[in-house]
Amino acid sequence: MNKATYKAYQRSIKDNGLRYTLEHCPKLDSYTLAKLDIIRNMQDMLAWRVRWLNQPDTTRLNILKLTSPYF
């Protein structure tokens, strides 16, 4: 995927949504776009841990999120 194709996909995602764009692009490009979307929407866990250390919240869910690599 070159820069122009990526820009076209970004415009399509903005206009039509991610699901529509993934259904109408080549399979290899759809895998790349899906991975990029997952990475873009990931929470910054280091920043979350720093905020938690400054104001600890000891509820069960927050303890699991702090100690688990999967959240």
C-alpha positions as CSV (number, residue, x, y, z in Angstrom):
1,M,0.0,0.0,0.0
2,N,1.5,3.3,-1.0
3,K,0.8,6.8,0.5
4,A,-1.8,7.8,-2.0
5,T,-3.8,4.5,-1.5
6,Y,-3.6,4.9,2.3
7,K,-4.9,8.5,2.0
8,A,-7.7,7.3,-0.2
9,Y,-8.6,4.6,2.4
10,Q,-8.6,7.2,5.2
11,R,-11.0,9.4,3.2
12,S,-13.2,6.4,2.6
13,I,-13.2,5.5,6.3
14,K,-14.1,9.1,7.1
15,D,-16.9,9.2,4.6
16,N,-18.3,5.6,4.7
17,G,-17.0,4.0,7.9
18,L,-14.4,1.4,8.7
19,R,-16.6,-1.6,8.1
20,Y,-17.6,-0.5,4.6
21,T,-14.0,0.3,3.6
22,L,-12.7,-3.0,4.9
23,E,-15.4,-4.9,2.9
24,H,-14.5,-3.0,-0.4
25,C,-10.7,-3.1,-0.4
26,P,-8.3,-5.9,-1.2
27,K,-7.9,-8.4,1.6
28,L,-4.2,-7.6,2.3
29,D,-5.0,-3.9,2.6
30,S,-8.0,-4.7,4.9
31,Y,-5.7,-6.5,7.3
32,T,-3.3,-3.6,7.4
33,L,-6.1,-1.1,7.9
34,A,-7.7,-3.2,10.7
35,K,-4.3,-3.4,12.5
36,L,-3.8,0.3,12.2
37,D,-7.3,1.0,13.6
38,I,-6.6,-1.3,16.6
39,I,-3.3,0.4,17.3
40,R,-4.8,3.9,17.0
41,N,-7.6,3.1,19.5
42,M,-5.4,1.4,22.1
43,Q,-5.2,3.0,25.5
44,D,-1.8,4.3,26.7
45,M,-1.3,2.0,29.7
46,L,1.8,3.7,31.0
47,A,-0.1,7.0,31.2
48,W,-3.0,5.2,32.9
49,R,-0.6,3.6,35.5
50,V,0.9,7.0,36.2
51,R,-2.6,8.5,36.8
52,W,-3.5,5.6,39.0
53,L,-0.3,6.0,41.1
54,N,-1.2,9.7,41.6
55,Q,-4.7,8.9,42.7
56,P,-5.1,5.2,43.5
57,D,-8.4,3.6,42.9
58,T,-8.5,0.2,44.6
59,T,-11.6,-1.2,43.1
60,R,-11.4,-4.7,41.8
61,L,-11.7,-3.8,38.1
62,N,-8.9,-1.2,38.4
63,I,-6.6,-3.6,40.2
64,L,-7.1,-6.2,37.4
65,K,-6.5,-3.6,34.8
66,L,-3.4,-2.4,36.5
67,T,-1.9,-5.9,36.8
68,S,-3.1,-7.6,33.6
69,P,-1.4,-7.2,30.3
70,Y,-4.7,-7.9,28.4
71,F,-6.7,-4.8,29.4
